[in-house]
Amino acid sequence: MGDTILHQQYATNSDQSKLDQALDELAATSRSEAGLSVARRIELTGQCLCCLSQVAREWVDLACEAKRIPRESTTCAEEVLAGPVSVARFLQVLLLSLKSIQSEGQPRLPASPKAKSGEQIRVPVFPTSGIYDSLVFYGLSAEAWLREDIGAETLFDLTHLEQTENSALPLTLVLGAGNVSAIPATDVLTKILQDGERVLLKMNPVNDYLKTVFERSFTPLIDAGLLRIVSGDAAAGAYLVAHPAIDRIHITGSTRTHDAIVWGSDPEECRARKESNQPQLEIPVTSELGNVSPWIIVPGRYSEKQLQFQAENIAASIVNNASFNCLATKVIVTYADWPDRDRFLTMIEQKLQHLPRRYAYYPGAPERWQRFAGAEPDDRQYLPWKLIRDADPVQSSHLFQEESFVCVCAETALEAESDSDFLERAVEFVNRDVWGTLCATITVPDAFRQTDHATLDRCIGKLKYGAVGINHWPALNYAFMSTPWGGASGATLQDVVSGIGNVHNTYFLAGVEKTVLYGPLTLFPQPVWFPSHPNPEAVGWRLFDLYTKPSLGNLLRTGLTVALK
């Protein structure tokens, strides 16, 4: 890329020497390391699992302290599940795939791919084998839908594993997310253990408190010269982005930050470069950039139990991590003439009212809440949950076109001639009028799935999202780790939307278009991610034990913890 103006601008940054030292140490690995074989990746993955076990409790304690979550609160479970548990699961499912590749030449899928003549291949990716998914998450399944140009003979992409002794290891800058602790961790692990790259992780200032925990968790990668972790502000990030030693960049953040990196921080420069397609960077950039996440409610007959479950399902998706999630539900789409519409929305509101407020730890949250809620919050530190009914996508376009990253959710109703017509119109609406391509959810009555399955299947195919959940929150598409995660395929630097590329593709699938999660309208036992779960943290730690050391004993202990709630 050369010594750009941007690089020169920050050449006097006070942290420059530390940043340069980290880069020099990684550069030394490029000269001394001889590729990264599958056997070596298996070794490193297992070692990271062992190290993770030693720091997991401290990891959660630090996160709870920073987010002001009382240690006696069931909310602590979120930091267990979205931290060490997610990372342990990633390492375990990747380990299983790598071992299959080593012994059989390719990953071992949960089941055979599905393909009808002339249609895209659908690959089962969940439940995975070897860690008792079919028992722990009974009733849930997921598929990866591949691009139409991918055939049975090109199902896997193992090119990143084909490294010889003379292979160079690209140096990737990972600009870490500040909200969910597993994101920067699994981004790093994806780049090193799957893609065969060296990584410089720059911590987000919001969760820089995890730097030492990450260093201890991933000591094997650091000792191997494959990873360095640094701190720093925006100036440090700008210096690194423009550094000639960086070969690739991966960012989790906002579209605004992405465009500033790729096209320039000055608005006029950014616009001009975009129009002429002249990015200021000449290296590959991948990304995950957020979403205004919609949840479509197909009208029809639901039981009271199903309505209550789905209401808490949506409430859970709003309040998780204080709503500082790119996949938090921000738009609910209903049928205007659905008889249960008002009652269902009231259920959601009631569940939100009974949940304690959360500390607004992410910078700028009070101001964003005021803008999107349309009122001054009564407490700027602990913001109220807010559901806006009958939001107008024209008059209040910001609710649909801008990611608020705060605990405000809008509901809008559509007219339609039938239930099937509603679903068709709802899909068209979210594709056209709701910003983002990351994830979307559809709640579907049982009768509709049985009698109009073809319409549902066609509408899933039409959704321009990288992850789709049927009856369940697409956070599971992220958390299961065998389900590739990222924005819809086809994004470009000029029109990046929710990002380019995907992570968590632990089956090394080629040409993933989207992942689709399926499940019933209710689950038993109660999902551990529901706010009303009585002992979610205990279950979370049992899951951690199961993923670090899969065994029948750990499975039974997990089941007993659930049963003795």
N, C-alpha and C positions, 0 to 999 in steps of 0.2 A: 504493500500500500504506500510505502514511502513515508517520509517525515512531513506530514501534513501540517497545515496551519493550526488545526485543532490541537495536534500533538505539541507543537511549539508553544501554543498559548498556555499550556499547563506544565511546561518544562520546569518551572520553579515551584511546583507544588511541594509542600512541606513533607508529604509522605512519599515523594518520588523515590528516594533511596530504598525504602522498604519494598515498594512496588517493583523497582528494578531488580532488587535482590531476588525476589520471588520468581520473576521472569528468568533471570540468569540461572537459577537452580533448575527450573523446568527445562530450559534450553540445554543444560548439561545432560539431561536424560535423553534428549533426542540424539545426542552424539554417542552415548554409552549403552543405551538399551537396545536390544535386538528384537524388535517387534513385540507383540503381545499375543502369545499363543492362547488357544482355548484352554489348555491345561493351566497356564499361568492365571488366566481370568477365573477359573474355578477355584484355584488356590486363594486368590485375593478376595473373592466373594465370600468364601468360608471364613477367612480371617476377619473380614469386616463384621460378619455376624457375631463372632465372638467378642470383638471390641464393643459393639453396640450394646451387648448385654451388660457390660460393665458401667455404662454411663447413662442408661435409659432413664433411671429414676431421677438423676440430677437434671437431665434434659427437661423432663416434665416439670420439675420443681422450678426451674428457671423460667420456663414459659408461663406458668401460673402466676409467679411473682410479677413478671413484667406486665401481664394482662390483668393483674389485680383480681384473680380468681381465687376465692378462699379455698384452702386445701381441703376443707370439709365439704365443699360443694360438689355435687355430681357433675358439674360443668368441667371439672378437672379431666374427666374422661375424654373430652374433645382433644386435649393436648396429648393424651396417651395415644388415641387412635390416629390423629393427624400428625403424629410425630414418630416415635419409635416403632409403633405397630406397623404403620404404612411402610417405613423404611425396611423393617425386618421382612415384611411380606414381599417387597420388591426383591430383596436379596435372595430370598428363598425360591421364588418362582423363577428368577433368572438362573439360579444355581441348578434347578431341575432342568431347564432348557439347555444350559451349557453342557451338562452331563449327557443329555440325550444327543446333542450334536457331536460330542466326543466319541460316543459309543455307536451311534447309528447314522451319523452324517447330517442329521437335521433335527429340529425340535420335535418332540412328541406332543401332538395336539390332543385335547380332551376327547375329541370325536372327529369323524371324517368331515371334510368340507362339504357344503351343500352347493350344488350347481345344477340349474336347469339349463337346457339348451338355449343359448342366446342370452342368458342372464348372468349378472355378475356373481362371482363366487362369494359365499358366506361361510366364514370360518368360525367354528365354535372356539371361544377363548375363555369361557367360564361356565361351570366350575372347573378349576384346574385339578389335576390329579396329583396325589402325593402329599397333600396337606388337608385332606378331609373336607374340602369345600362343599361337596354335595350334602354333607351332614350339617355343617355349621351354618351354611346359607341355603338351607333347603327351600326349593321353590324358585330360586333365582337362576337365570342363565344369561349368557351374553354371546353375541356374534360380532365379528369384524367383517364388514362389507368391503370388499376390495373393488378397485377400479375395474371397469369393464375390459381394459386391455390386459389384465392379469389372468393368466390361465393356470391350470393345474401344474404345469411344468415350471412355472415361474412363481410359485406360491411364496417361497422364502427368499429373502435377501440376506445372504451371508457374506457379502463382499467385505464388510468391515472386519470379519474374522480371518480373512485370508491375508494375514500379515507374515511376511518372510523375515528372515534375520536382518535384512537390509531395509525393511520398511521404516519409513519416517512416521512419527506419531504427530499429527497436527496438534497445535496448541490452541485450545478453545478458551475464550473468556466467558464465564457464566456470571451474569448479573443476577444475583439471587433475589427471590421474592421475600417480602418482609412480613407477610401475613401468616402463612401456613408453613410450619417448620420442615415438613417433609418435602416441600417443593424444591428448594435449593439442594437438599440432600440427594433426592432421586434424580434431579437434573445432572448432578455431578456423576452419580453412579451410572446413569445412562450413557453419558459421554465417554467415560473411561472404560467401563466393563463391557458395554455393547458396541460403541462406535470406535473403540480403540484410539482414544485421543488423550493427550495431556490436558489438564484443566487448571486454570486459575479462577478460583471462585472469589468474587468480591461480594462480601456480605452486604445486605441491605442495612442501612443504619437503624431501621426499626427493630430488627432482631439480631443485631450484632452481638448481643449477649450470649448467643449460641456458638460463637466462633470457637472457643476452647473445647466445647462439647463436640462439635463437628471434627475438630482436629484429633481428638481422642477416639472418636467413633471410626474415623477413616485413617488411622495411623498406618495401616499396611499400605495404603495408596500413597501417603506422604513419604514413607520410608522407601517406597519403590521409585520415587521421583516423578510420580504421575499427577500429584495434586499439591497445590499450595492454596492457602486461604488468607485473604487480606481484608482489612477494613478500609473504610474511607467514605468520603462524602461524594457529592456530584462531581466535584473537580477531579477527584481521584478516578472516578468512573470515566470521565471524559479523557483523561490522560491515557488510561488503559485501552479504551476503545480505539484510539488513534495510534496506538503503539505499533511499530513495524513488526514486532515479534509475534503479534496475535494473528492467527490464521483464520479463526472463525469466532463468531459471537452467538451466544444464546441468551435471550432475555425473557424474563417473566415480569410483566409490569403493564403499563398503560400504552395505548397506541401513541399518545403524545410523546412519551419517553422514547419509544421505538423510532418515531419519525425524526425526533431531534438527533438521535444517533445516526440514522441512515441518511437523512436529507439535510440536516443542519438545524441548529437551535433557533436561529433567526426566522421568524414567520415568513418573511418575504423570500429569503434564501430557500427555505423549505419548499414553498410553493413553486418557485422557479425551477428548482432541481427536479421536483416531481414531474412538472409539465414536460421537461426536456429529458426525463429519465436519466439523470446524471447524479446518482448517489455519491455522497462524499466518501463512502467506503467501497472498496473493491474486493471485499471478502464476503463469504457466505454468512447470512444472518438468519437464524431460526428464532422462533418466538412463541409465547403464549400470552395473549394480551387482553384477556377478559371478555365480558359479554353482558348484555342485558338479558338475563336468562328467563325465557318464557315457560309457563306451565299451562297447557291446554287441558280443559275439562270437557270431555265429550259428554253430552247430555244423555239421559237414559235413566233406567231404574237401578238404584243402588240401595243396599240395605243400610240400616242405621249404623251398624258396625263398620261397614265399608266407608261411609261418609266420615265417620269420626276418625278412622285410621288415615284416610287421605287428607283430612284437615290437619292432623298432627304432622303428617308427612310434609306438607307445605310449610307449616309453622317451623318445623325442624330445619328446613332448608333456608328459612329467613334468619333464624336466630343463631345458627351455628357460627362460631367464631365472631360473634357480635355483628354478623352480616358482612364482615370484611373478607368476602369470598367472591371470586369471579363467577362462581357457579351458584351463588345465592339467588333464589327466585326473586325476580324484580317485576315481572308482569304475569298476571293470571288472566287467561282468556276463557270466557264463559259464553254460553248460549243465552241470548237475551230472554227467550221464552222458556228456559228450563225451569220447571216448577220448584226445584230444590235450590235454585241459585242463591237467593237471599239467605236461606237457612244455612247453606254450606259456608258462605262468606262469614256469617255470624259465628259459626263454629271455629273458623280460623281466628277471628278476632278474639274470641273467648280464650282460646288456647294461648294466644300471644299475651293477653292481659294477665294470665296466671303465671307467666314466666318472668323471673327477675331480670331487670335490665343489666346490661353489661358495660363495663368500662370501655369508653371510646378511645382505645389506645392508638388508633391509626391517625396520623397527622391530617388535619383539615376536616375531620369528620363533622364537627358541629356546624361548620359553614355549609358543607354539602347537605347535611340533614335539613337545614333551614331552606336551602334552595329547592330541594326536591319535595319536602313536606309542605312547603308554602307557609311556614310559621316558625316563630322562634321557639326552640326547645325549652322545656321547663327546667332541664338540667343538662348543661353542656358537657358534663363528664360521663353521665349515664343516660344515654339517649333513649327515648321511648320507641317501642316498636310501632310502626305505622302502616296501616293498610288503607289505601285510597281507592274507594269504590267508584265505578263509572267514570274512570279517567278517559279523557278525550285525546286520542292520538294526534289530533291536529292542534287543538288549543294547548295541550300540555305535551308537546312533542318531546321535550327533554326527558320525560319519564320513560320514553320508549327508545330514544335515540342516543342517550348518554348513560354510561355506566355510573351510577351514583356511588357505589362502593360504601354504602351506608344502609341502615336498617329501615328503608322505605320501600314498600311494594305497591304497585298499582294494579288494579283490576279493570278490565274493559270487557264489554259484552258485544257480541256480533249477532246480526240477524242472519237467519238461514231458513231454508225450506224443509230441511229434514236433518236428522242426526248426521247422516253421511255428508250431506251438503255442508253442515257446520264444520266438520273436520277438514274438508277440502278448503273451505274459506279460511279457517284458522291457520292452516299450514301456509296458505298464500299470504295471510296477514303477517305472520311472524317472519317469514322470509323477506317480505317487502318493507314492513313498517317497524320492525324491532331490530335494533343494531346488534351485530355480533353473529358469529358462526361457531361458537364453542359448544354449547349444549342446550337442549330443550327436553321437556317432559310432556307426555300425554297420559292422562288418566282415562281409562276406557272401561265402560261397563262390560261385564262378562258376556251378556247377550250380544253386544256389538262385536266382540272378538270372535264369537262363534258364528254369527250369521253374516257378518260383513268383513271377514278377515282380509279379503282382497283389497278393499278400500283402505283399511288400516295399513296393510303392507305397502300399498302404492304411496300413501301419504308419508310413511316413514322414509321411503326412497326419495320423495320430493324435498324433505326437510334439508335445508342447507346448513347442517350442523355436524360437527365432528363427533358428538356424542348425543345419543337419544336414549331417554329412559321411558319405558312403558310401565306406568303405575308406580315408578320409583325414581327417586332423586338421582340425577346423573353424577352426583358426588361418588356414587359407587363405581361408576365407570372410571373415575380417577383412582379410587382407593384400591380396587382389585389388582391393579398393576399388570395383569395379563391382558387388560383391555387397553389398547393404544389410546393415548390422550392428546388432543390438540384440536385446533380449529379445523373447519371443513377444508378439504383439499382444494387446490386451485388458487389459493391466495398468492399475491405477489407483493413485492416491496412497495409498489405504488398503491395497491389496494390490499393492505395487509389484514384488515378486519381483526379477527381474533388470533391471528398468528400463522406462521409457516412451520410445517413439520409437525412431528409428534414425539412424545416420550412414552416410556413404559411399554414399548413394543417388545415384550419379553419373549414372544414367539418368533421374532425376526420376520414378520410378515411384510411382503412387498405390496406397495400401492394401496395402503389403507385409505378408504374413503370416509368411513364412519364406524363407530361401534354402537351397537344397539343392545340395551339391557332389557330383559323381560322378567316380569314377576306378577304374582296375583295381586288382587286389590288389598288383601290383608296378609300379614305374616305372623307366624307363631314359631318360636317365642317372640316377644316384643323386640323390635330392632334396637340394638345397643346405641344407635345414634339418635333415638327419640329422647326428647327432654324429660319425659315422664318415666323413663327407665329407672328402676329403683337402685341398681348397683352397677352402673355402666363402667366405672373405673376398674372394679374387680374383674369384670368380664374382659375388659381391654387388656389387662396384664396377663390374663390367661391366654388370650389370643397371641400376645407377644411371646409367651413361652412356647406356644404351639408353632409359631413361625420360625423361631430361632432353633427349636429342637422338635421337629415333627415326630410325634409318637402317639401310640394309642393311649398311653398314660396321660399325656398332656391334653389329648382330646377329651378323655373322661373327666379330667379336672375342670376343663372349660364347661362341659355339660353340667357338672355338679354346681358350679358357680352360678350358672343360669337358673338351675332348678331351685337352688336355695336362696333365691332373691328375697 
